Amino acid sequence: MNITPSSSRALTRALVLAGAGAAGNAWQLGLIAGLSAHSLELTEADLIVGTSAGSTVAAQITSGTPSSELYAAIVAEPARPAPGRTPPATRPALSGPDYMAWSDAIIAASADAADMRRRIGAAALERDSSEGADAARWRSIVSARLPRHAWPEQRVLIPAVDARTGEPVVFDRHSGIDLVDAVAASTSAMTPYRIGEDRYLNGGYRRSSNADLAEGFSRVLILEPFGGRSRQPLAWGMDLATQVEELRASGSVVETVFPDAGAGDVFNANALDPSTRLPAARGGYAQGQALAESLRGFWCA
């Protein structure tokens, strides 16, 4: 962990929750529950930024459901086959090597981040042949994952990308978009999510963790399941390190937390595999317990 010197501004706290599929969701919920078990409540943040799987976490922890219950629900999930043992798909999968090959080709052909967003939007629209059936199915799945479907009074930001223009968007409770739709949009990867006549894609295409949305807050805690790694060229400024530098330059005190070995080697191409959830959640819980005292001074000072 690397904490910058204290800021003189009034204490305002932002929690940034990055994406990483099923594993990232479970690890973050476990970590938050582990910290809560030691009376360190990240859910009391003045701002929560949730990207992709992190948007699901943001909606879950602001629902009024205790983090201990969210964690217990993961632990109680039925056992699933280990990564790599699922039957082969008949079309490119939304995780694993198919997704990586699809997105890597687009990144390699792109001149910069804006060009990548435009290209990935066009490619996703080309795949959208279900006439809304895929979006309806995904909305049903997302809806079932959220304990509460109304936006919280607490400030929550959920980024996505307009698939038709490639322009970044950020949803909040004033956007006129249902919370379920905002989360479904931010978690959509290879096919766009429909909201009325509009089409949206994963918030991670805006920026890896979207930590820059916490600018102006005195303390910023970033939970980053992928350990700050970026698949885009560093010159594009999509990476977490660049965002952390920007926040610190603006006066924020920043702390990052990455998964340790206890979460298992799941933060890779198999991150969306449901079988990764249990080890990631348990690893996150143990890590939260271990970090509680060292993070308390940062979060509560």
WOZIRA-V588573 format. One record per residue. N is the residue number from 1. RES is the residue in one small letter. SS is DSSP state (helix for helix, strand for strand, loop for the rest). PSI is psi as a letter, one per 40 degrees, with the letter a starting at -180 (* if undefined). Layout:
# WOZIRA-V588573
n=N res=RES ss=SS psi=PSI
n=N res=RES ss=SS psi=PSI
This chain:
# WOZIRA-V588573
n=1 res=m ss=loop psi=i
n=2 res=n ss=loop psi=h
n=3 res=i ss=loop psi=h
n=4 res=t ss=loop psi=i
n=5 res=p ss=loop psi=i
n=6 res=s ss=loop psi=i
n=7 res=s ss=loop psi=i
n=8 res=s ss=loop psi=e
n=9 res=r ss=loop psi=i
n=10 res=a ss=loop psi=i
n=11 res=l ss=loop psi=h
n=12 res=t ss=loop psi=h
n=13 res=r ss=strand psi=h
n=14 res=a ss=strand psi=h
n=15 res=l ss=strand psi=h
n=16 res=v ss=strand psi=h
n=17 res=l ss=strand psi=h
n=18 res=a ss=loop psi=i
n=19 res=g ss=loop psi=i
n=20 res=a ss=loop psi=f
n=21 res=g ss=helix psi=a
n=22 res=a ss=helix psi=d
n=23 res=a ss=helix psi=d
n=24 res=g ss=helix psi=d
n=25 res=n ss=helix psi=d
n=26 res=a ss=helix psi=d
n=27 res=w ss=helix psi=d
n=28 res=q ss=helix psi=d
n=29 res=l ss=helix psi=d
n=30 res=g ss=helix psi=d
n=31 res=l ss=helix psi=d
n=32 res=i ss=helix psi=d
n=33 res=a ss=helix psi=d
n=34 res=g ss=helix psi=d
n=35 res=l ss=helix psi=d
n=36 res=s ss=helix psi=d
n=37 res=a ss=loop psi=e
n=38 res=h ss=loop psi=f
n=39 res=s ss=loop psi=f
n=40 res=l ss=loop psi=h
n=41 res=e ss=loop psi=h
n=42 res=l ss=helix psi=d
n=43 res=t ss=helix psi=e
n=44 res=e ss=helix psi=e
n=45 res=a ss=loop psi=i
n=46 res=d ss=loop psi=d
n=47 res=l ss=strand psi=h
n=48 res=i ss=strand psi=h
n=49 res=v ss=strand psi=h
n=50 res=g ss=strand psi=h
n=51 res=t ss=loop psi=h
n=52 res=s ss=loop psi=b
n=53 res=a ss=helix psi=d
n=54 res=g ss=helix psi=d
n=55 res=s ss=helix psi=d
n=56 res=t ss=helix psi=d
n=57 res=v ss=helix psi=d
n=58 res=a ss=helix psi=d
n=59 res=a ss=helix psi=d
n=60 res=q ss=helix psi=d
n=61 res=i ss=helix psi=e
n=62 res=t ss=loop psi=e
n=63 res=s ss=loop psi=e
n=64 res=g ss=loop psi=e
n=65 res=t ss=loop psi=h
n=66 res=p ss=loop psi=i
n=67 res=s ss=helix psi=d
n=68 res=s ss=helix psi=d
n=69 res=e ss=helix psi=d
n=70 res=l ss=helix psi=d
n=71 res=y ss=helix psi=d
n=72 res=a ss=helix psi=d
n=73 res=a ss=helix psi=d
n=74 res=i ss=helix psi=d
n=75 res=v ss=helix psi=d
n=76 res=a ss=loop psi=e
n=77 res=e ss=loop psi=i
n=78 res=p ss=loop psi=i
n=79 res=a ss=loop psi=i
n=80 res=r ss=loop psi=i
n=81 res=p ss=loop psi=i
n=82 res=a ss=loop psi=i
n=83 res=p ss=loop psi=i
n=84 res=g ss=loop psi=e
n=85 res=r ss=loop psi=e
n=86 res=t ss=loop psi=i
n=87 res=p ss=loop psi=i
n=88 res=p ss=loop psi=i
n=89 res=a ss=loop psi=i
n=90 res=t ss=loop psi=e
n=91 res=r ss=loop psi=i
n=92 res=p ss=loop psi=h
n=93 res=a ss=loop psi=i
n=94 res=l ss=loop psi=e
n=95 res=s ss=loop psi=i
n=96 res=g ss=helix psi=a
n=97 res=p ss=helix psi=d
n=98 res=d ss=helix psi=d
n=99 res=y ss=helix psi=d
n=100 res=m ss=helix psi=d
n=101 res=a ss=helix psi=d
n=102 res=w ss=helix psi=d
n=103 res=s ss=helix psi=d
n=104 res=d ss=helix psi=d
n=105 res=a ss=helix psi=d
n=106 res=i ss=helix psi=d
n=107 res=i ss=helix psi=d
n=108 res=a ss=helix psi=d
n=109 res=a ss=helix psi=e
n=110 res=s ss=loop psi=i
n=111 res=a ss=loop psi=d
n=112 res=d ss=loop psi=a
n=113 res=a ss=helix psi=d
n=114 res=a ss=helix psi=d
n=115 res=d ss=helix psi=d
n=116 res=m ss=helix psi=d
n=117 res=r ss=helix psi=d
n=118 res=r ss=helix psi=d
n=119 res=r ss=helix psi=d
n=120 res=i ss=helix psi=d
n=121 res=g ss=helix psi=d
n=122 res=a ss=helix psi=d
n=123 res=a ss=helix psi=d
n=124 res=a ss=helix psi=d
n=125 res=l ss=helix psi=d
n=126 res=e ss=helix psi=d
n=127 res=r ss=helix psi=e
n=128 res=d ss=loop psi=g
n=129 res=s ss=loop psi=e
n=130 res=s ss=loop psi=e
n=131 res=e ss=loop psi=f
n=132 res=g ss=loop psi=e
n=133 res=a ss=helix psi=d
n=134 res=d ss=helix psi=d
n=135 res=a ss=helix psi=d
n=136 res=a ss=helix psi=d
n=137 res=r ss=helix psi=d
n=138 res=w ss=helix psi=d
n=139 res=r ss=helix psi=d
n=140 res=s ss=helix psi=d
n=141 res=i ss=helix psi=d
n=142 res=v ss=helix psi=d
n=143 res=s ss=helix psi=d
n=144 res=a ss=helix psi=d
n=145 res=r ss=helix psi=e
n=146 res=l ss=loop psi=h
n=147 res=p ss=loop psi=d
n=148 res=r ss=loop psi=h
n=149 res=h ss=loop psi=e
n=150 res=a ss=loop psi=i
n=151 res=w ss=loop psi=i
n=152 res=p ss=loop psi=i
n=153 res=e ss=loop psi=d
n=154 res=q ss=loop psi=i
n=155 res=r ss=strand psi=h
n=156 res=v ss=strand psi=h
n=157 res=l ss=strand psi=h
n=158 res=i ss=strand psi=h
n=159 res=p ss=strand psi=i
n=160 res=a ss=strand psi=a
n=161 res=v ss=strand psi=h
n=162 res=d ss=strand psi=h
n=163 res=a ss=loop psi=d
n=164 res=r ss=loop psi=d
n=165 res=t ss=loop psi=d
n=166 res=g ss=loop psi=e
n=167 res=e ss=loop psi=h
n=168 res=p ss=strand psi=i
n=169 res=v ss=strand psi=i
n=170 res=v ss=strand psi=h
n=171 res=f ss=strand psi=i
n=172 res=d ss=loop psi=a
n=173 res=r ss=loop psi=e
n=174 res=h ss=loop psi=e
n=175 res=s ss=loop psi=e
n=176 res=g ss=loop psi=e
n=177 res=i ss=loop psi=h
n=178 res=d ss=loop psi=i
n=179 res=l ss=helix psi=d
n=180 res=v ss=helix psi=d
n=181 res=d ss=helix psi=d
n=182 res=a ss=helix psi=d
n=183 res=v ss=helix psi=d
n=184 res=a ss=helix psi=d
n=185 res=a ss=helix psi=d
n=186 res=s ss=helix psi=e
n=187 res=t ss=loop psi=e
n=188 res=s ss=loop psi=h
n=189 res=a ss=loop psi=c
n=190 res=m ss=loop psi=e
n=191 res=t ss=loop psi=i
n=192 res=p ss=loop psi=i
n=193 res=y ss=strand psi=h
n=194 res=r ss=strand psi=h
n=195 res=i ss=strand psi=h
n=196 res=g ss=loop psi=b
n=197 res=e ss=loop psi=e
n=198 res=d ss=strand psi=i
n=199 res=r ss=strand psi=h
n=200 res=y ss=strand psi=i
n=201 res=l ss=strand psi=i
n=202 res=n ss=loop psi=h
n=203 res=g ss=helix psi=d
n=204 res=g ss=helix psi=e
n=205 res=y ss=helix psi=e
n=206 res=r ss=loop psi=d
n=207 res=r ss=loop psi=i
n=208 res=s ss=loop psi=d
n=209 res=s ss=loop psi=e
n=210 res=n ss=loop psi=f
n=211 res=a ss=helix psi=d
n=212 res=d ss=helix psi=d
n=213 res=l ss=helix psi=e
n=214 res=a ss=helix psi=e
n=215 res=e ss=loop psi=h
n=216 res=g ss=loop psi=e
n=217 res=f ss=loop psi=i
n=218 res=s ss=loop psi=d
n=219 res=r ss=strand psi=h
n=220 res=v ss=strand psi=h
n=221 res=l ss=strand psi=h
n=222 res=i ss=strand psi=h
n=223 res=l ss=strand psi=h
n=224 res=e ss=loop psi=g
n=225 res=p ss=loop psi=d
n=226 res=f ss=loop psi=e
n=227 res=g ss=loop psi=f
n=228 res=g ss=loop psi=e
n=229 res=r ss=loop psi=i
n=230 res=s ss=loop psi=h
n=231 res=r ss=loop psi=e
n=232 res=q ss=loop psi=i
n=233 res=p ss=loop psi=h
n=234 res=l ss=helix psi=d
n=235 res=a ss=helix psi=e
n=236 res=w ss=helix psi=e
n=237 res=g ss=loop psi=f
n=238 res=m ss=loop psi=e
n=239 res=d ss=loop psi=i
n=240 res=l ss=helix psi=d
n=241 res=a ss=helix psi=d
n=242 res=t ss=helix psi=d
n=243 res=q ss=helix psi=d
n=244 res=v ss=helix psi=d
n=245 res=e ss=helix psi=d
n=246 res=e ss=helix psi=d
n=247 res=l ss=helix psi=d
n=248 res=r ss=helix psi=d
n=249 res=a ss=helix psi=d
n=250 res=s ss=loop psi=e
n=251 res=g ss=loop psi=e
n=252 res=s ss=loop psi=i
n=253 res=v ss=strand psi=h
n=254 res=v ss=strand psi=h
n=255 res=e ss=strand psi=h
n=256 res=t ss=strand psi=i
n=257 res=v ss=strand psi=h
n=258 res=f ss=loop psi=i
n=259 res=p ss=loop psi=i
n=260 res=d ss=loop psi=a
n=261 res=a ss=helix psi=d
n=262 res=g ss=helix psi=d
n=263 res=a ss=helix psi=e
n=264 res=g ss=loop psi=i
n=265 res=d ss=loop psi=g
n=266 res=v ss=loop psi=e
n=267 res=f ss=loop psi=g
n=268 res=n ss=loop psi=a
n=269 res=a ss=loop psi=e
n=270 res=n ss=loop psi=e
n=271 res=a ss=loop psi=d
n=272 res=l ss=loop psi=e
n=273 res=d ss=loop psi=h
n=274 res=p ss=helix psi=d
n=275 res=s ss=helix psi=e
n=276 res=t ss=helix psi=e
n=277 res=r ss=helix psi=d
n=278 res=l ss=helix psi=d
n=279 res=p ss=helix psi=d
n=280 res=a ss=helix psi=d
n=281 res=a ss=helix psi=d
n=282 res=r ss=helix psi=d
n=283 res=g ss=helix psi=d
n=284 res=g ss=helix psi=d
n=285 res=y ss=helix psi=d
n=286 res=a ss=helix psi=d
n=287 res=q ss=helix psi=d
n=288 res=g ss=helix psi=d
n=289 res=q ss=helix psi=d
n=290 res=a ss=helix psi=d
n=291 res=l ss=helix psi=e
n=292 res=a ss=helix psi=d
n=293 res=e ss=helix psi=d
n=294 res=s ss=helix psi=d
n=295 res=l ss=helix psi=e
n=296 res=r ss=helix psi=d
n=297 res=g ss=helix psi=d
n=298 res=f ss=helix psi=d
n=299 res=w ss=helix psi=d
n=300 res=c ss=helix psi=e
n=301 res=a ss=loop psi=*
